[in-house]
Amino acid sequence: MPGQPRVHVATVAALTVAVLAISSSAPLIAYAAAPGLAIAFWRNAASSVLLAPVAGTRRRHELAELVRPAGRGVLVGCVLAGAALAVHFGTWIPSAKLTSVADSVALGATQPVWQGLIARWQGRHLSRTTWVAIGMAVAGAVAATGADIAVSPRAVAGDLLALAGGVAIAVYTALGERVRATVSTVSYTTICYTVCAVLLGLACLIFRVRLAGYPATTWLAIAGMVVGAQFLGHSMFNYALHRVAATTIAVLILLEVPGAALVAWLWLGQAPAPGSWPGLVLLTAGVAVVVVAGRRNAPLADPEVVAAA
């Protein structure tokens, strides 16, 4: 219809692949016999090592521009995004060790709320429909996980870490949305994953987290996270940020909740509790409303921005 934003097939495909890929993350983390910080370090370190040669050949001139005075502001944005990603991994994954997995997932699922507040702080207006849909999606995530905030000091610490993880991933997505307007997916993700890996490596050294000596099955699980959640998950979301608003991305990420439940059911035999189904339906409905509302209000993509991908 005239006046309606075009649907870019590549973007839709990227988002579909991303949601499916990140849905494998939680089951693989549960399967891997390694500390959360170590898992976070290796998935980012391996990703940056694999991406570096590609960025060095395909985007060598772009990376060179970023270190010059005119591009340093964008470079700082990439570095800050990598730091936010490190905070997310360094808080959310360990939170599951301190509090219940249900509480960890539910509090991490508050990301769209923080994303909406960041959008307001940036001067953007979100419709009442979008806010209601965000509330539906978050409420559905909480209901689906059966979250029950614990009261022990250890559990409260885990709850706070999970909440911090939700805030951090919102900051990461907001920074990525701005930086991706001028930087390619390859350059952006290479810088982000490298910064994230360095910071998580330092955290592992400070807290004396063991980084080796794991069984072969754990290394296979980490490899699966690198290929799936990292390359086909986070990287595809980064790719889509040049066409899709960060708030919409944040809500789409909530589909990890039912996706992970399905993977755990098929692979680990962990069937969702009957009481979680209404929450999954509510979550999916909220996501659908946000996506439709975002598409109606989205501007046509700038051809120059698209070329940067």
C-alpha positions in Angstrom: 0.0 0.0 0.0 1.3 3.6 -0.7 2.8 5.2 2.3 3.5 1.9 4.1 7.1 1.0 4.9 8.6 -1.6 2.7 9.3 -5.0 4.2 12.9 -6.0 3.4 13.1 -9.7 3.0 16.7 -9.9 4.1 15.9 -8.1 7.3 12.9 -10.4 8.1 15.0 -13.4 7.4 17.8 -12.1 9.6 15.4 -11.5 12.5 13.9 -14.9 12.1 17.3 -16.6 12.1 18.4 -14.5 15.1 15.4 -15.4 17.2 15.9 -19.1 16.5 19.6 -18.9 17.2 19.4 -17.2 20.5 16.8 -19.7 21.6 19.6 -22.3 21.7 21.7 -20.2 24.2 20.0 -21.0 27.5 19.8 -24.8 26.9 23.4 -24.9 25.8 24.5 -22.9 28.9 22.6 -25.3 31.1 24.3 -28.2 29.2 27.8 -26.9 29.4 29.8 -27.8 32.5 31.6 -24.5 32.9 31.3 -21.3 34.9 29.1 -18.6 33.4 31.9 -16.1 33.0 34.1 -18.6 31.2 31.3 -19.4 28.8 30.7 -15.7 28.1 34.4 -15.1 27.6 35.0 -18.0 25.2 31.9 -17.3 23.0 33.0 -13.7 22.5 36.7 -14.5 22.2 36.1 -17.2 19.6 33.7 -14.9 17.7 36.2 -12.0 17.6 39.0 -14.3 16.4 36.9 -15.6 13.6 35.6 -12.2 12.6 39.0 -10.3 12.7 40.4 -11.7 9.4 37.1 -10.9 7.6 37.0 -7.3 9.0 40.7 -6.9 8.2 40.2 -7.8 4.5 36.7 -6.6 3.7 36.5 -3.6 6.0 40.1 -2.6 6.4 39.6 1.0 5.1 36.5 1.4 7.3 38.4 0.4 10.4 41.2 2.8 9.4 38.7 5.6 9.2 37.4 4.9 12.7 40.8 5.5 14.3 41.1 8.9 12.7 39.8 12.1 14.5 36.7 12.3 12.4 35.7 8.7 13.2 36.7 8.5 16.8 33.2 9.3 18.1 31.8 6.3 16.2 34.6 4.2 17.5 33.9 5.2 21.1 30.2 4.2 20.5 31.4 0.7 19.3 33.6 0.3 22.3 30.9 1.4 24.7 28.5 -1.1 23.1 31.1 -3.8 23.6 31.4 -2.8 27.3 27.6 -2.9 27.7 27.6 -6.4 26.1 30.2 -7.5 28.6 28.2 -6.2 31.5 25.2 -8.1 30.2 27.0 -11.4 29.9 28.9 -10.8 33.1 25.7 -10.3 35.1 22.9 -12.2 33.5 24.7 -15.6 33.0 26.0 -15.7 36.6 22.6 -14.6 38.0 21.2 -18.0 37.2 23.7 -19.5 39.6 22.5 -17.3 42.5 18.8 -17.2 42.0 16.3 -19.4 40.2 16.5 -19.7 36.4 12.9 -18.5 36.3 13.7 -15.3 38.2 16.8 -14.8 36.1 15.0 -15.1 32.8 12.0 -13.0 33.9 14.1 -10.1 35.2 16.3 -10.2 32.1 13.1 -10.0 30.1 12.5 -6.4 31.4 14.8 -5.2 28.6 12.0 -3.7 26.5 11.0 -1.5 29.4 14.5 0.0 29.6 14.7 0.2 25.9 11.5 2.2 25.9 12.8 4.6 28.6 16.0 5.1 26.6 14.0 5.9 23.5 12.0 8.5 25.5 15.3 9.9 26.9 16.5 10.2 23.3 13.4 12.3 22.5 11.4 9.6 20.7 7.7 9.2 21.2 6.3 5.7 21.7 2.6 5.2 21.2 0.3 4.0 24.0 -0.2 0.9 22.0 3.5 0.1 22.0 3.8 0.6 25.7 0.8 -1.6 26.4 2.3 -4.3 24.1 5.6 -4.0 25.9 3.8 -4.6 29.2 2.0 -7.6 27.7 5.3 -9.1 26.5 7.1 -8.6 29.7 4.1 -9.9 31.8 4.0 -12.9 29.5 7.7 -13.6 30.0 7.2 -13.4 33.8 4.2 -15.7 33.7 5.8 -18.1 31.3 8.8 -18.6 33.5 6.8 -18.8 36.7 9.0 -16.2 38.3 8.8 -15.9 42.1 11.2 -13.4 43.5 13.1 -15.0 46.3 14.0 -13.3 49.6 17.3 -14.8 50.6 20.4 -12.5 50.3 22.0 -14.8 47.8 18.8 -14.9 45.7 18.4 -11.2 45.9 21.9 -10.7 44.6 21.1 -12.9 41.7 17.9 -11.0 41.0 19.8 -7.7 41.0 22.4 -9.2 38.6 19.6 -10.4 36.3 18.0 -6.9 36.4 21.4 -5.3 35.6 21.7 -7.7 32.7 18.4 -6.5 31.3 19.5 -2.9 31.6 22.9 -3.6 30.0 21.5 -5.4 26.9 19.1 -2.4 26.4 22.0 0.0 26.5 24.0 -2.3 24.1 21.1 -2.3 21.6 20.5 1.4 21.8 24.2 2.2 21.2 24.2 -0.3 18.3 21.2 1.3 16.7 23.0 4.6 16.6 26.4 3.3 15.5 25.0 1.0 12.9 23.8 4.0 11.0 27.3 4.6 9.7 29.3 1.4 10.4 28.9 -2.0 8.7 27.8 -5.1 10.6 31.2 -6.8 10.3 33.2 -3.8 11.7 30.7 -3.2 14.5 30.4 -6.8 15.7 34.2 -7.3 15.5 34.9 -4.3 17.7 32.0 -5.2 20.1 32.9 -8.8 20.5 36.6 -8.0 20.9 36.0 -5.4 23.6 33.5 -7.7 25.3 36.0 -10.6 25.3 38.8 -8.5 26.7 36.7 -7.2 29.6 35.3 -10.6 30.4 38.8 -12.1 30.2 39.9 -9.5 32.8 36.9 -10.4 35.0 37.8 -14.1 34.8 41.4 -13.3 35.9 40.2 -11.1 38.7 37.7 -13.7 40.0 40.1 -16.6 39.2 37.6 -18.3 36.9 39.0 -21.5 35.3 39.1 -21.1 31.6 40.3 -24.6 30.5 40.1 -28.3 31.5 36.5 -28.8 30.5 35.2 -32.0 28.9 34.7 -32.3 25.1 31.0 -31.9 25.4 31.4 -28.5 27.1 33.6 -27.3 24.3 31.1 -28.5 21.7 28.3 -26.6 23.6 30.5 -23.4 23.5 31.1 -23.9 19.8 27.4 -24.2 19.3 26.9 -20.9 21.1 29.5 -19.2 19.0 27.9 -20.4 15.7 24.3 -20.1 16.9 23.6 -17.5 19.6 26.6 -15.3 18.7 27.0 -15.3 14.9 23.5 -16.2 13.9 21.9 -14.5 16.9 23.5 -11.3 18.1 25.2 -10.6 14.8 21.9 -10.9 12.8 20.2 -8.5 15.3 23.1 -6.1 14.7 22.5 -6.4 11.0 18.8 -5.6 11.4 19.4 -2.5 13.5 19.9 -0.4 10.4 16.2 -1.0 9.5 14.5 -1.9 12.7 14.1 0.2 15.8 16.0 -0.8 19.0 12.7 -1.0 20.9 11.3 -3.5 18.4 14.5 -5.6 18.5 14.3 -5.6 22.3 10.8 -7.1 22.2 11.7 -9.6 19.5 14.5 -10.9 21.8 11.7 -11.9 24.3 10.8 -14.6 21.8 13.9 -16.4 23.2 11.7 -17.4 26.2 9.3 -19.7 24.3 12.1 -20.6 21.8 14.4 -21.8 24.6 11.5 -23.6 26.2 10.9 -25.5 22.9 14.6 -26.3 22.4 14.8 -27.6 26.0 11.7 -29.7 25.5 12.9 -31.3 22.3 16.5 -31.7 23.3 16.7 -32.0 27.1 13.2 -33.4 27.7 12.2 -30.4 29.9 8.6 -29.9 28.9 7.1 -26.5 29.8 4.8 -26.6 32.7 1.1 -26.4 31.7 0.7 -23.2 33.6 3.3 -21.5 31.4 1.4 -21.7 28.2 -0.9 -18.7 28.8 2.2 -16.6 29.5 3.8 -17.8 26.2 0.7 -16.8 24.3 0.6 -13.4 26.0 4.3 -12.8 25.3 3.9 -13.7 21.6 0.9 -11.5 21.3 2.8 -8.5 22.8 5.7 -9.0 20.4 3.3 -9.2 17.4 1.7 -5.9 18.4 5.0 -4.1 18.9 6.3 -5.3 15.5 3.1 -4.2 13.7 3.1 -0.8 15.4 6.8 -0.4 14.7 6.3 -1.2 11.0 3.5 1.4 10.7 5.6 4.1 12.2 9.0 3.2 10.7 10.5 5.4 8.0 11.8 4.1 4.7 15.4 2.9 4.9 18.1 5.3 3.7 19.8 3.7 0.7 23.2 5.0 2.0 22.6 3.3 5.4 21.6 0.1 3.7 24.8 0.2 1.6 26.8 0.3 4.8 25.6 -3.2 5.7 
